[in-house]
Amino acid sequence: MKFLFGIVTGILIVAGAAAFVIASGRFPVAATNPPSDLEKAVATLALRRSVARLAPRAENPVKAAPEVLAKGLGHYRSMCLTCHGAGTVDPSPIGEGLNPPAPDLTQRSVQSKTDAELFWIVQNGIRMTGMPAFGPTHEDQEIWTLVTFMRHLPELTAGEEAALESGRATEETEKAKKTEKPE
């Protein structure tokens, strides 16, 4: 009985301390503060387990072909490049300011996910990371096409990198023109 009382007391003390830190505003929430190792470990485990459980049990219906990769490149440029970059194309200043940082999509931890897991992440986003949900604004076929292109990222050609970079410059120019006030 004493042992159980000790465990319950310990849990209450930890919960009370956590509540105090949060309620007093002492928990650092600035994007300039990197997450602690414990925070990273807990978030990574939660993300991995949740995505594995919630991802559809489906095969990617979109197979890699030149026209699919060209379409996927366009989707990637408009949906992902800003935060993730690609090959020699760096993320934008917005992407560089994310905390936690957007992962390099060629790294093993991303490429080892199933197509269905990548689809789920793109479709639903990831809370508190800056990763938006594209499901409400994009058709499933577009997301599967993007997943197919994501698989191709480790083998990007110089021409594809140039297309991503020039497409970004074109998009930024168009946005700037829209926000300029006529004289």
VMD Tcl script that draws the C-alpha trace (Angstrom):
set ca {
  {0.00 0.00 0.00}
  {2.87 2.37 0.84}
  {4.40 1.63 -2.56}
  {1.18 2.52 -4.41}
  {0.83 5.68 -2.31}
  {4.42 6.62 -3.25}
  {3.74 6.15 -6.96}
  {0.53 8.21 -6.85}
  {2.28 10.94 -4.84}
  {5.16 11.01 -7.33}
  {2.78 11.31 -10.27}
  {0.89 14.14 -8.55}
  {4.11 16.02 -7.82}
  {5.31 15.74 -11.44}
  {1.88 16.75 -12.77}
  {1.75 19.69 -10.34}
  {5.22 20.87 -11.34}
  {4.30 20.63 -15.04}
  {1.07 22.54 -14.42}
  {3.00 25.24 -12.55}
  {5.56 25.66 -15.35}
  {2.81 25.91 -17.97}
  {0.45 28.13 -15.97}
  {3.25 30.50 -14.94}
  {4.34 31.07 -18.56}
  {7.76 29.58 -17.92}
  {7.50 27.00 -20.74}
  {9.50 28.36 -23.71}
  {7.28 28.59 -26.79}
  {9.40 30.86 -29.02}
  {10.28 29.34 -32.39}
  {13.87 30.43 -31.75}
  {14.18 27.96 -28.85}
  {15.15 24.52 -30.15}
  {13.18 21.62 -28.67}
  {14.88 19.55 -25.98}
  {16.02 15.98 -26.66}
  {13.13 14.68 -24.54}
  {10.63 16.81 -26.46}
  {12.05 15.53 -29.79}
  {11.96 11.92 -28.65}
  {8.37 12.10 -27.40}
  {7.14 13.97 -30.47}
  {8.94 11.60 -32.87}
  {7.52 8.53 -31.16}
  {4.00 9.99 -31.08}
  {4.22 10.99 -34.75}
  {5.58 7.65 -35.91}
  {2.98 5.62 -33.99}
  {0.04 7.86 -34.91}
  {0.83 7.94 -38.62}
  {1.38 4.18 -38.72}
  {-2.02 3.64 -37.09}
  {-3.99 6.24 -39.08}
  {-2.46 5.89 -42.56}
  {-4.70 4.14 -45.08}
  {-3.89 0.56 -45.99}
  {-3.57 1.41 -49.65}
  {-1.12 1.11 -52.49}
  {-0.09 4.23 -54.36}
  {-2.18 4.13 -57.54}
  {0.18 6.58 -59.28}
  {3.27 4.99 -60.80}
  {6.42 6.89 -61.72}
  {6.49 7.96 -65.36}
  {7.96 11.10 -66.97}
  {4.58 12.88 -67.16}
  {3.75 11.94 -63.55}
  {7.11 13.22 -62.32}
  {6.63 16.47 -64.25}
  {3.22 16.94 -62.64}
  {4.64 15.97 -59.25}
  {7.43 18.51 -59.65}
  {4.82 21.24 -60.11}
  {2.91 20.11 -57.04}
  {6.14 19.89 -55.04}
  {7.23 23.36 -56.10}
  {3.93 24.92 -55.01}
  {3.28 22.83 -51.89}
  {6.63 21.72 -50.42}
  {9.68 23.56 -51.75}
  {9.24 26.63 -49.53}
  {9.81 24.62 -46.35}
  {11.65 21.46 -47.41}
  {13.86 22.62 -50.28}
  {15.10 19.94 -52.69}
  {18.58 18.88 -53.71}
  {20.64 22.03 -54.19}
  {17.54 24.25 -53.85}
  {17.43 25.57 -50.30}
  {14.23 26.16 -48.35}
  {12.98 29.74 -48.34}
  {13.54 32.01 -45.33}
  {10.08 30.89 -44.13}
  {11.20 27.27 -44.17}
  {14.49 28.09 -42.49}
  {12.58 29.74 -39.63}
  {10.46 26.70 -38.79}
  {10.95 25.05 -35.41}
  {11.04 22.14 -35.52}
  {12.69 22.42 -38.93}
  {11.00 20.79 -41.90}
  {12.85 17.55 -42.63}
  {14.92 16.94 -45.74}
  {12.58 14.63 -47.63}
  {15.47 12.57 -49.01}
  {16.59 11.43 -45.56}
  {16.14 7.80 -44.55}
  {13.55 8.56 -41.84}
  {11.23 10.02 -44.50}
  {11.99 7.69 -47.41}
  {11.50 4.62 -45.17}
  {7.84 5.52 -44.59}
  {5.27 3.74 -46.73}
  {3.57 5.63 -49.56}
  {0.35 5.46 -47.55}
  {2.05 7.09 -44.54}
  {3.46 9.89 -46.70}
  {0.03 10.32 -48.28}
  {-1.59 10.60 -44.83}
  {0.96 13.19 -43.66}
  {0.48 15.37 -46.76}
  {-3.30 14.98 -46.62}
  {-3.69 15.68 -42.88}
  {-0.64 17.73 -41.91}
  {1.15 17.57 -38.56}
  {0.04 19.78 -35.71}
  {2.44 22.30 -34.21}
  {5.13 21.74 -36.86}
  {4.14 24.09 -39.67}
  {3.15 21.12 -41.88}
  {-0.27 22.07 -43.30}
  {-3.04 19.66 -44.30}
  {-3.39 19.63 -48.08}
  {-6.35 17.23 -48.08}
  {-8.95 19.99 -47.83}
  {-7.49 21.81 -50.86}
  {-6.17 19.02 -53.08}
  {-7.62 15.87 -54.62}
  {-6.30 12.48 -53.53}
  {-4.85 11.89 -57.01}
  {-2.75 15.07 -56.70}
  {-1.45 13.95 -53.31}
  {-0.56 10.47 -54.62}
  {1.26 12.16 -57.54}
  {3.18 14.28 -55.03}
  {4.10 11.14 -53.03}
  {5.41 9.55 -56.23}
  {7.56 12.65 -56.83}
  {8.76 12.58 -53.20}
  {10.10 9.07 -53.86}
  {12.02 10.51 -56.81}
  {13.67 13.33 -54.78}
  {16.90 11.40 -54.02}
  {17.50 11.11 -57.78}
  {16.65 14.67 -58.86}
  {18.39 15.71 -62.05}
  {20.09 19.06 -62.50}
  {17.28 19.97 -64.89}
  {14.63 19.20 -62.29}
  {16.48 21.24 -59.67}
  {16.69 24.13 -62.15}
  {12.94 23.80 -62.85}
  {12.20 23.94 -59.14}
  {14.42 27.01 -58.65}
  {13.14 28.87 -61.72}
  {9.54 28.01 -60.84}
  {10.03 29.44 -57.37}
  {11.45 32.65 -58.81}
  {8.48 32.91 -61.20}
  {5.97 32.34 -58.38}
  {7.67 34.94 -56.16}
  {7.65 37.49 -59.00}
  {3.95 36.87 -59.63}
  {3.13 37.24 -55.92}
  {5.12 40.48 -55.72}
  {3.23 41.87 -58.72}
  {-0.12 41.08 -57.07}
  {0.84 42.85 -53.84}
  {2.25 45.98 -55.50}
  {-0.04 48.97 -55.38}
  {-0.64 50.76 -58.68}
  {0.53 54.36 -58.73}
}
mol new
graphics top color blue
foreach p $ca { graphics top sphere $p radius 0.5 }
foreach p [lrange $ca 0 end-1] q [lrange $ca 1 end] { graphics top cylinder $p $q radius 0.2 }
display resetview
